[in-house]
């Protein structure tokens, strides 16, 4: 099934919150289809780099149409930073 179909099946079972911990393609697809309601992102002070971005997908191609976080919360956890907020697709 597609990601949307899988989430619909889970919703029918009463599961309305899921953690999508996937690679670049999975996360990008979820954002492209506007399936993400809330983001909880951890940023560590270690950058590995590489050819694949953390979040793939089609993207908007325009900063003015980017997905923004409404009421973002920032919390330092040891050397890491947690960024949490609700996705706002109004501009997309």
C-alpha positions in Angstrom: 0.0 0.0 0.0 1.0 3.6 -0.4 1.9 5.7 2.7 -1.5 7.4 2.6 -3.4 4.0 2.3 -1.4 2.7 5.3 -2.2 5.7 7.4 -5.9 5.4 6.5 -5.9 1.7 7.5 -4.3 2.6 10.8 -6.9 5.3 11.4 -9.7 2.8 10.9 -8.2 0.8 13.7 -8.2 3.9 15.9 -4.5 4.6 15.5 -4.3 8.3 14.8 -0.7 9.1 15.8 2.3 7.4 14.1 6.0 8.1 14.1 7.5 8.2 10.6 11.1 7.5 11.1 12.3 6.8 7.6 14.9 7.8 5.2 14.9 10.8 2.9 12.5 9.4 0.4 9.9 8.3 3.0 10.0 11.6 4.8 9.9 13.6 1.6 6.9 11.6 0.3 5.0 12.3 3.6 5.7 16.0 3.3 4.8 16.1 -0.4 1.5 14.5 0.3 0.8 16.8 3.3 0.6 13.8 5.7 2.7 15.3 8.4 0.9 17.2 11.1 3.7 17.7 13.6 7.4 17.6 13.5 9.8 16.6 16.2 13.3 17.1 14.8 16.6 16.5 16.6 19.7 18.4 15.5 23.0 17.1 16.7 26.3 19.0 16.5 27.6 16.3 14.2 27.3 16.7 10.4 28.0 13.7 8.3 27.1 15.1 4.9 26.6 12.9 1.9 24.7 12.8 -1.3 21.2 12.3 0.2 19.4 15.1 2.0 17.8 14.5 5.4 14.3 15.2 3.8 13.9 14.5 0.2 10.7 14.7 -1.9 9.7 17.2 -4.6 9.8 20.2 -2.2 8.2 23.5 -3.2 11.2 25.1 -5.0 10.2 28.4 -3.5 11.0 29.7 0.0 7.7 31.6 0.1 5.8 28.4 -0.3 7.8 26.4 2.2 6.2 24.4 4.9 6.5 26.3 8.2 6.2 25.3 11.8 3.5 26.9 13.8 4.4 27.6 17.4 7.8 26.0 17.3 9.4 24.9 20.5 13.1 24.6 21.0 14.7 22.5 23.7 18.4 21.8 24.3 19.0 18.2 25.3 22.6 17.7 26.2 24.5 18.8 23.1 21.5 18.3 20.8 18.6 20.6 19.9 15.0 19.4 19.6 12.7 21.4 17.4 9.0 20.6 17.6 6.0 22.3 16.0 2.9 21.9 14.0 3.2 21.9 10.2 1.5 24.8 8.4 0.8 24.1 4.7 -1.2 27.3 4.2 1.5 28.8 2.0 2.1 25.6 -0.1 
